Amino acid sequence: MSEKAEKIKKMLEMQKKFIAYEQENGVNFKDYFTPEAGHELDGYRQTYMDKAMELVDIAHAEKGSHR
């Protein structure tokens, strides 16, 4: 599996876990944007954004462009 496909797969897994958590517990802004250490969403937003930016970089490299 390519690096790009692995990152997409991981992001989809993260989305599924987030949706399951949200449906079971609900999500408020505080828990999403500033979760306490150890909270299930702790680090989620930053990790997801980092993976998304890595995909942007891969896409640019494939097309020979840059951001």
Secondary structure, DSSP 8 states (H G I E B T S, - for coil): --HHHHHHHHHHHHHHHHHHHHHHH---HHHHHS--TT-TTTTHHHHHHHHHHHHHHHHHHHHT---
